[in-house]
Amino acid sequence: MMLLIYGFVAYFLISILRFMREKSRNDRERNQILPQLLKRMEKLEKSAQRINQGDEKNRPE
């Protein structure tokens, strides 16, 4: 019976370590990509603002 408990504890610890390693890798990847995404969003926002300004100029009163 005690062997089953030790086995479960070992399995549980190994599962947690695998999860944390995968999470750390995913977090690193996300942190590397995040600045690129922010730059793209800023460009899109500026483009949208220019388009909206152009629409306001061409809009009849």
N, CA, C and O atoms as a DFTB+ gen file, in Angstrom:
244 C
 N C O
     1  1       0.825      -1.191       0.000
     2  2       0.000       0.000       0.000
     3  2       0.869       1.254       0.000
     4  3       0.591       2.207      -0.728
     5  1       1.904       1.252       0.804
     6  2       2.794       2.405       0.889
     7  2       3.498       2.638      -0.445
     8  3       3.753       3.780      -0.826
     9  1       3.808       1.559      -1.149
    10  2       4.465       1.679      -2.451
    11  2       3.556       2.395      -3.448
    12  3       4.043       3.173      -4.268
    13  1       2.264       2.153      -3.394
    14  2       1.316       2.834      -4.275
    15  2       1.284       4.340      -3.986
    16  3       1.221       5.157      -4.905
    17  1       1.327       4.682      -2.735
    18  2       1.315       6.102      -2.360
    19  2       2.583       6.786      -2.862
    20  3       2.517       7.876      -3.431
    21  1       3.735       6.153      -2.655
    22  2       4.988       6.724      -3.144
    23  2       4.971       6.839      -4.671
    24  3       5.436       7.829      -5.236
    25  1       4.436       5.828      -5.312
    26  2       4.337       5.861      -6.776
    27  2       3.459       7.003      -7.247
    28  3       3.809       7.699      -8.201
    29  1       2.325       7.208      -6.594
    30  2       1.429       8.296      -6.962
    31  2       2.093       9.649      -6.733
    32  3       1.988      10.542      -7.574
    33  1       2.772       9.805      -5.606
    34  2       3.456      11.061      -5.302
    35  2       4.535      11.338      -6.350
    36  3       4.664      12.471      -6.814
    37  1       5.306      10.325      -6.726
    38  2       6.353      10.490      -7.731
    39  2       5.726      10.881      -9.073
    40  3       6.216      11.794      -9.738
    41  1       4.659      10.206      -9.472
    42  2       3.973      10.514     -10.721
    43  2       3.450      11.952     -10.701
    44  3       3.584      12.683     -11.682
    45  1       2.863      12.344      -9.591
    46  2       2.312      13.683      -9.445
    47  2       3.414      14.741      -9.551
    48  3       3.239      15.748     -10.237
    49  1       4.530      14.522      -8.885
    50  2       5.640      15.476      -8.937
    51  2       6.218      15.577     -10.344
    52  3       6.522      16.675     -10.810
    53  1       6.369      14.463     -11.014
    54  2       6.892      14.466     -12.382
    55  2       5.931      15.197     -13.304
    56  3       6.363      15.951     -14.177
    57  1       4.636      14.985     -13.123
    58  2       3.645      15.675     -13.944
    59  2       3.709      17.188     -13.727
    60  3       3.623      17.961     -14.681
    61  1       3.859      17.597     -12.487
    62  2       3.954      19.031     -12.181
    63  2       5.216      19.613     -12.806
    64  3       5.170      20.706     -13.371
    65  1       6.333      18.912     -12.719
    66  2       7.579      19.418     -13.297
    67  2       7.472      19.547     -14.816
    68  3       7.949      20.529     -15.386
    69  1       6.859      18.577     -15.468
    70  2       6.666      18.652     -16.924
    71  2       5.783      19.838     -17.286
    72  3       6.076      20.581     -18.223
    73  1       4.705      20.008     -16.538
    74  2       3.796      21.121     -16.796
    75  2       4.517      22.456     -16.636
    76  3       4.379      23.337     -17.485
    77  1       5.278      22.615     -15.568
    78  2       5.973      23.874     -15.313
    79  2       7.043      24.137     -16.373
    80  3       7.240      25.287     -16.767
    81  1       7.729      23.110     -16.837
    82  2       8.734      23.290     -17.889
    83  2       8.065      23.763     -19.179
    84  3       8.550      24.687     -19.832
    85  1       6.953      23.128     -19.540
    86  2       6.212      23.514     -20.740
    87  2       5.665      24.939     -20.602
    88  3       5.707      25.723     -21.550
    89  1       5.159      25.258     -19.428
    90  2       4.618      26.603     -19.189
    91  2       5.721      27.650     -19.309
    92  3       5.505      28.704     -19.906
    93  1       6.870      27.383     -18.765
    94  2       7.984      28.328     -18.847
    95  2       8.404      28.541     -20.295
    96  3       8.674      29.670     -20.702
    97  1       8.460      27.474     -21.071
    98  2       8.829      27.595     -22.476
    99  2       7.792      28.419     -23.234
   100  3       8.145      29.293     -24.026
   101  1       6.521      28.142     -22.991
   102  2       5.455      28.899     -23.663
   103  2       5.475      30.373     -23.259
   104  3       5.252      31.248     -24.095
   105  1       5.739      30.648     -21.994
   106  2       5.815      32.029     -21.523
   107  2       6.985      32.768     -22.181
   108  3       6.847      33.930     -22.564
   109  1       8.132      32.099     -22.314
   110  2       9.279      32.716     -22.981
   111  2       8.954      33.042     -24.431
   112  3       9.270      34.131     -24.911
   113  1       8.323      32.104     -25.129
   114  2       7.942      32.340     -26.522
   115  2       6.975      33.513     -26.632
   116  3       7.125      34.370     -27.503
   117  1       5.989      33.545     -25.751
   118  2       5.019      34.640     -25.770
   119  2       5.700      35.976     -25.501
   120  3       5.391      36.975     -26.151
   121  1       6.613      35.998     -24.556
   122  2       7.308      37.238     -24.219
   123  2       8.204      37.713     -25.364
   124  3       8.435      38.914     -25.505
   125  1       8.707      36.796     -26.177
   126  2       9.511      37.187     -27.323
   127  2       8.637      37.738     -28.443
   128  3       9.063      38.640     -29.164
   129  1       7.440      37.222     -28.602
   130  2       6.552      37.611     -29.690
   131  2       5.745      38.862     -29.335
   132  3       5.335      39.598     -30.233
   133  1       5.516      39.109     -28.089
   134  2       4.655      40.210     -27.653
   135  2       5.073      41.580     -28.206
   136  3       4.199      42.312     -28.670
   137  1       6.345      41.968     -28.183
   138  2       6.710      43.278     -28.746
   139  2       6.375      43.388     -30.242
   140  3       5.961      44.450     -30.705
   141  1       6.551      42.311     -30.985
   142  2       6.210      42.326     -32.408
   143  2       4.720      42.548     -32.598
   144  3       4.305      43.318     -33.464
   145  1       3.926      41.882     -31.797
   146  2       2.475      42.050     -31.900
   147  2       2.050      43.479     -31.550
   148  3       1.169      44.048     -32.195
   149  1       2.675      44.042     -30.541
   150  2       2.345      45.409     -30.157
   151  2       2.690      46.397     -31.274
   152  3       1.929      47.329     -31.532
   153  1       3.830      46.196     -31.934
   154  2       4.202      47.068     -33.043
   155  2       3.190      46.963     -34.178
   156  3       2.797      47.976     -34.756
   157  1       2.770      45.755     -34.495
   158  2       1.789      45.558     -35.563
   159  2       0.451      46.198     -35.207
   160  3      -0.206      46.790     -36.063
   161  1       0.055      46.079     -33.956
   162  2      -1.206      46.693     -33.534
   163  2      -1.126      48.215     -33.634
   164  3      -2.093      48.860     -34.037
   165  1       0.018      48.790     -33.269
   166  2       0.185      50.238     -33.379
   167  2       0.097      50.682     -34.833
   168  3      -0.525      51.701     -35.134
   169  1       0.718      49.920     -35.742
   170  2       0.650      50.255     -37.166
   171  2      -0.790      50.188     -37.663
   172  3      -1.242      51.066     -38.399
   173  1      -1.505      49.143     -37.259
   174  2      -2.897      49.013     -37.682
   175  2      -3.748      50.151     -37.137
   176  3      -4.624      50.671     -37.829
   177  1      -3.490      50.525     -35.919
   178  2      -4.249      51.621     -35.302
   179  2      -3.987      52.934     -36.037
   180  3      -4.916      53.703     -36.285
   181  1      -2.723      53.192     -36.387
   182  2      -2.394      54.410     -37.126
   183  2      -3.055      54.394     -38.505
   184  3      -3.556      55.416     -38.972
   185  1      -3.051      53.226     -39.151
   186  2      -3.691      53.113     -40.464
   187  2      -5.186      53.366     -40.353
   188  3      -5.763      54.062     -41.188
   189  1      -5.804      52.817     -39.346
   190  2      -7.242      53.013     -39.146
   191  2      -7.558      54.477     -38.879
   192  3      -8.573      54.986     -39.356
   193  1      -6.707      55.159     -38.127
   194  2      -6.925      56.577     -37.845
   195  2      -6.827      57.400     -39.122
   196  3      -7.621      58.316     -39.339
   197  1      -5.834      57.067     -39.984
   198  2      -5.697      57.794     -41.243
   199  2      -6.899      57.555     -42.141
   200  3      -7.379      58.479     -42.798
   201  1      -7.389      56.320     -42.175
   202  2      -8.558      56.005     -42.998
   203  2      -9.774      56.765     -42.486
   204  3     -10.541      57.320     -43.273
   205  1      -9.950      56.790     -41.166
   206  2     -11.088      57.519     -40.585
   207  2     -10.991      59.007     -40.856
   208  3     -12.009      59.652     -41.107
   209  1      -9.811      59.557     -40.813
   210  2      -9.643      60.978     -41.091
   211  2      -9.968      61.266     -42.554
   212  3     -10.579      62.288     -42.865
   213  1      -9.564      60.368     -43.455
   214  2      -9.873      60.522     -44.863
   215  2     -11.366      60.444     -45.121
   216  3     -11.877      61.172     -45.972
   217  1     -12.071      59.588     -44.417
   218  2     -13.518      59.468     -44.558
   219  2     -14.220      60.745     -44.099
   220  3     -15.211      61.167     -44.696
   221  1     -13.703      61.352     -43.040
   222  2     -14.330      62.573     -42.524
   223  2     -14.165      63.721     -43.520
   224  3     -15.055      64.562     -43.642
   225  1     -13.042      63.763     -44.229
   226  2     -12.798      64.823     -45.203
   227  2     -13.716      64.661     -46.415
   228  3     -14.170      65.652     -46.987
   229  1     -13.987      63.415     -46.806
   230  2     -14.789      63.151     -47.993
   231  2     -16.284      63.068     -47.708
   232  3     -17.080      62.916     -48.634
   233  1     -16.664      63.162     -46.472
   234  2     -18.068      63.026     -46.089
   235  2     -18.822      64.330     -46.393
   236  3     -18.388      65.403     -45.972
   237  1     -19.943      64.247     -47.120
   238  2     -20.721      65.464     -47.387
   239  2     -21.380      65.964     -46.104
   240  3     -21.723      65.190     -45.211
   241  1     -21.542      67.265     -46.045
   242  2     -22.131      67.852     -44.831
   243  2     -23.593      68.025     -44.951
   244  3     -24.237      68.505     -44.018
